[in-house]
Amino acid sequence: MVRLADDELAMLDGTEGPARQKAMELLLRYAEALGAERFVATRNVCGTMGMTMPFLRDYAAKHGSGIEALFSEFCLDSAQALDIPKVKIYSCHLQQGLDPERPAQQYLGPEAVKVYRDGEVFFSRLGVNLLNTCAPYLVGNVPVKGEHCAWMESSAVIYINSVLGARTNAEGRESAGAAMLTGKIPYWGYHIDEDRRGTHLIELDVDVTDTADWGLLGYWIGEAVQESVPVLTGVRQVPNLARLKHFGAAASSSGGVEMYHIVGITPEARSVEEAFAGNTPRATLRYGAAERQLAYERVNTTGRDRAVDYVMLGCPHYSSEQIWEVCQLLEGQRIHQNCSLWIFTARAIKQLADRNGFTKSIEDAGGFLMTDTCSSVGRVVPRGAKVAAVDSAKQAHYLPAIMGVQAWFGTTAECVQAAITGRWQGALR
């Protein structure tokens, strides 16, 4: 039985209008299914609400639905189109299905761009912040330790839970949309102290240094612990933002990890004892050279042909530092005539890249800096692309399944070199 506070009962009774009532009804069913006993207030929601994904664009075209009707059905489970009020709390839009400034590269017509622009107007009217990125923490949404959030996007969820110490489960489009209108989310999972405790001890026997190393480690851990909470020891070099970003994205893709602890580094793991908080480890696993080799082979399982015609960087979206790094690697070089280089980032970061000259450097080399989406979300790769190179274990996991291409995984430098030469020359170091 879910206990409801007075304001929750008022929304459920329709006091604040039919849209908030539908949102509260949906969240109540959700809480009951989860076994949650109550709701927790949140003032920070990140979700994907628009209809720029290919499926939703097709749905809207087929049904003649306006954005309010689409939001009603896909976010509030309402067959009736409702008048959607302004969001109640700070709410941000995650990545969308296209880059409106690059329709030609994505083989999109003006109709798709119009849908995107109409959505911008609609969600701006609701008070939603159009960050349009899978990494909101890169562009201003940085929740603090202990803050209750309601976020979608697996790589963002694991990052704020683990690196920042905020609290969220991996929400869906429906629960995130309903939370925007109510400021409530079921109190369960990683909102609760007990569920944030470590479950598996991971002892590192090799140094984990660059971003690719961290991606491989995350991919191996995800497969090993699935949806549990790993606790890492033996990390000798403090990882930067990009390495933790890629580590978490990989672990949440090969498994379902939503939280981890790195002893001495992450905020809830000053010691092994604090990370486990009374839990006895279910297993102790060692990560050494053999495990690293296995992870490399698994993440490169679709790579066969060495001729690369597409290099995709920016999953999760690239930080300004990562864009700068690519510019250093590209300096004085040109992208091979048979290869395309697409780099994905948040629009706000691209604006910085424009001002810093990074965008021009990439374009002068023959590449594109793109925003708001990525190949897996937008379901688009360069026309005819068959073999991709990526520096993201997450993208190597998803891109072949979604777009039917081969994928090679390696370092950023190896990927840029593949873009320049048109061939994959990476190897486990």
N, C-alpha and C positions, 0 to 999 in steps of 0.2 A: 504494500500500500504506500503510495507516494504522498508525503505530507506537503500540503500547499500553503504558502504564505498568503497573507491577505491580498497583496498586489497580484499574485499569480492567480488566485481565485477570481479577482476582478477581471483580469484579461480573459480567463477561461469562460466567464459568464457573458462576455461580449461588451463589457463596460467601455472598453477602449476601441471598439469597432470590430468588424468581421475579420479583417486580415490578422490582427493580433490574436483574436479568438482562435482562428485556424492554426496560427503558429503555436499557440499554447496547447491546443489539442494534439498537434503533431508531437510536440516535445513531451507531453504526458504519455502518449503511447510509446515513445522512444524510451523514456525513463522506466516504464513498467516492463518493457522487453529486456532492459538491461539489469533490472533488479535494483535500480537506484531508489533510495528512500526519500530523497528530496532533490531540490534544485540548488545550484549555487549561482550567485550573481556574477556576471562578467561584464566588463567594460571594454573588451577588445575582441573583435570578431574578424576573421579573414576567411573569405569564401569566394567561390566562383559562381556568379549569379547570371551572367550575360548569356546571350544566345549566339555567340560567334563560333562555337564549336560546330564542326560540319553537321553532326546529327541534329543539333538544335536549329541550325539554319534551315536544314531540309524540313524539319518538323514545322517550323514557323511558315515556310513557304507553302507547305501542303495544307496546313490548317487555317491559314490566313490569320493567325493569332497575333495580337499585339504583344508588346513586351510584358504588360501587366498580366495578360492571360498566361503567358509562358511562365512568369514568376509564380503565379498562383498555382499552376499545376505542378511544376517541377521543384518548387521550394516550399510550398505549403500544402501540397497534396489536395488541392481544391480544383474540381472540375469546373467550377464557376469562376469567371474572371472577377477578381476583387480589386477594389481601389486600394493600392498599396500606399501606406503612409510613410513618412520619413522614418529612418531607422532611429531606434531609441538610444543607441550607444555608438561609440567609435567603431566604425566598420570599414574594412578595406577590401577592395576587389583584387583577387589573385589573377594569375595569367589568363589570357583569353586565347582565342583560336586563330588569331591572325595579327600581323603587323600592318596597320592601315596605311603606313607610309611606303610599304614595299609590295603592293598588290601584284606587280608584274612578276616578281621573283616567286610568288606563291600561286601564280596562275588563277588569280581571283578577279572577278568582274566587279563593276561598280555596285552591283546589288549587295554583295557581301560587305563592301566597305560602308555602304549606307546603313546596313544592319548594325555594324559596329558603332558608327557615329550616333545613330538613334539610341543605342544602348548607353553611350556616354552621357547623353542628355538626360535619359531616364534616371540613371543611377546617381548622377550629380544632383538631380532634383530630390532624390531620397536622402541625400547627405552622405553617400558612400564615397570614400576616398579611392580614386582610381589609380592605385599603385600598379596594377596590372603586371605583377611579377610573382614568381614562385618563391621569392626570397624577400619578403617584406622587411625583414630585419636589416637589409642592405640600404633601405631608403626611408628610414625614419620610424618604422614600427618596431620598437625594441622593448618588449615587456620585461619587467623586472622579476627578480626571484620571488616566488610565491604568488605572483599575479595569476588569477584564473582567467583563461582565455578560451575561445572556441575557434580553432583554426582548422582549415582543410590543408591539403598538400603535405604528403608524407615527409618530404625532406625538410620542410619548414617546421613541422610538428616536432620532429626529433631534435632539431637544432634548438628551439626555444625551451623544450623540456630539459635537455641535457646541458647545453652550453650556458644558457641564461638562467635556468632554474625556474622558469615560468611553468604553468600547469595547463595542459590541454590534452585531450584525446584527439585522435585523427577523425575529425568530423566529416560528414558528408554534405553535399549541396543542400539537402533538406534541413538538417539540423543547424547548419551555419546560417541559412536564410532565416529560419525561425528565430534563432538567437539574436540576429540583427534587430528584429522587430520587438523582442521581449526583454533582452538583456539577461536571459536565463539559459542554463544548460544543465543537464543531469549531473549530479554530484556522484561520480564513480570513476574508476580507473585511475588515471594519473593526476586527478584532482586530489586524491587521498594519499596521505603520507605512506601508509603501509604498502600501497601498490607501486610506489616509486623505489622501493628497496631493491638492491641487487639480487640476482638469482644465480648467475654463473660467473665464476672467476676465470678471466682470460689472462694468462701469463705470456708476455712477449719475450721471445728468445732472439729476435732480430731487431735491428734498428728500423724504425718507420720514419722516413725523412720527408720525401716530397709528396705532392698531392696524389700522384699515381699510387704510391705506397699506401697512403691512407685509404684510397678507394679500394685497393685489393684487400686490405685488412677488413674494411667494412663489409665487403662482399662475402668474405669467408665467415665473418662473425654472424651475419644475417642468416646464412645457410645453417650455421651451427646451432644458434639459439632460437631461431624463428621469432616468436613474439615475446621473448623474455627480456630481462634487463641485464646486460653484461656489465661486468666491472673489470676494467683493464688495469693491469700493473706492468711495470717495466718500460714505460714510455720515457725515453731519455731526453728527447727534444720537444719542447713545448710547441704544439701545432698552432698555426695561425688560422684565421677565419676560413680561408679557402679550403684548407686541409680538413678541418672539422666539418665544413659544409659537404664536401665530397664523401667523407667517411660516413656521415649520417645518411646521406642520400643512398649510398650503396647498401648499407645495412637494412634500410627500410624497404629496399627493392628486392634483394635476394631472400630476405626473410620478412618479418613484419615488425622490426624493432622500432619502438617509438621513444625509447629512452635508454641512455647508457650512462655509465660513470667512468671517468678516468682519474685514478687516484692521484691526488695532488694537483689536479688541473681543473676539473669541473666543480661547480659550487657546492654540490651535495656529497663530495667525496674527498674531504681533507685527509681521510685515512680509509683503509680497507674496512675498518670497523664501522665508520660512519656510512660508507656506501651500502653495506649489507644491513646495517641497523638491526641486528639481532637475527637476521636470516642466516641459515646454514647453506652454503653454496650447493646447489643441486649437482654441480659438476665443476671440475677444474680442467680447463682446456689450455693447451700450449700452442702458440703460434710461432712457428719457426720457418726455416727455408723451405721445407717440404710443403707446409701449408700455404705459404706464399706462392709457390709454384703451382699448386693445385688451384688456387684462386685465379691465378693468371690464365691457366688453361680453361677454366670454367667460363670466365668472363669473355674469353676470345673464342668461344666454341663455334661461332658462326663464321669467323674469319677464314677464308680459303684463298681467294684471289688477291694477289699483291697489288694489282692496278687499282688505285683509289680514285674515285671520281667525286667524292663528297667528304669534306671535313666539317664536322659540326662541333662547336665549342659553346659552352654556356648552359650546362645542366648540372646543378641548378644555375640560375642566371649568374653571369659573370659579375664579379666585383670590379671596381675601377682599377684595383691593383692587377687583377688578372688580365684586363684589357691592355694595361700598360705593358705587362710581360709579353703579350703577343706582339705588340708593336715593336718591342726590342728584337724579337725573333724574326720579324718580317723585314726589318730595316734593310733597304737596298735589294730586296727580293721581289719576285713576281709569282703569283699563283699560276700553276701549270695550266695550260690551255684546255686540258681535258678534266680539270678539277674545279670544284666550287668550294669556297670557304665562307660559311655562315657562322657568325658569332652572335649569341643571344644574350640580352641583358634587360634590365628594367629601363623604362623610358627616361626616368630621372637620371640614371647613370649615363645613358647615352648623351643626354644634354651636357653632362660634364665632359664626356669624351669629345663631343663636338667642340667645346670651348678649349680643351687641352690639345686639340689637334690629333687625337687618337683616331677619330673616325676617318679623317682625311688620310692618315697613314695606312689604315686598313684598306680603304677604297683605292688608294694609289697602287696598292699591291694587287688589287683585283678581287678583294673580298668585300663582304657586306657585314655591317654591324646592325642587327635587327632587334626589335623590342616586342614586348607584350606577349610573346608566345615561344614555342620551340617546335621542332619537327614532330615530336611525338604528340604534343597537345594539338598542334595545328594540322596534323596528318598531311605534311607536305615536305618533300625533299626536292632538290633540283631535278628537273625533268630527265628521265633516263638513268638516274643514279642507281647503281647496283652495289657499290662497295663504299662503306663509310669508315672514317677514322674518328674516334672520339676520345676525350680525356676523362670521360665520366663513366664509371662502372654502371651507374643507373641507366644512362642512355644506351650503353652496350647491351644491357639487359632487355630494354623495352623496344628500341628502334627496330631490330630485326623482326620481332613479333608483330609490331604495328604496321611497319612500312615494307616488310619483305626484303630488306637489304641485308647484306653481310655487314658486320661491324668489327673493326679492330680497336682494341683498347690499348692506350699507352700514355706516355707523358705528354704534356702540352707541347714540348719541343718536338717530340716524335710526330705529333699530329700536324704541327706547322710544317715540318719537313716533308710530310706526305703531301700537304697542299702544294708545296713548291715543286716537288719532283713528280707528283702523280703516282707515287709508289709507297707502299708500306714497308718500312725497314726496321720497325721497332722490334725489340726483343727483350726478354726478361733480363734485367741487369744483375 
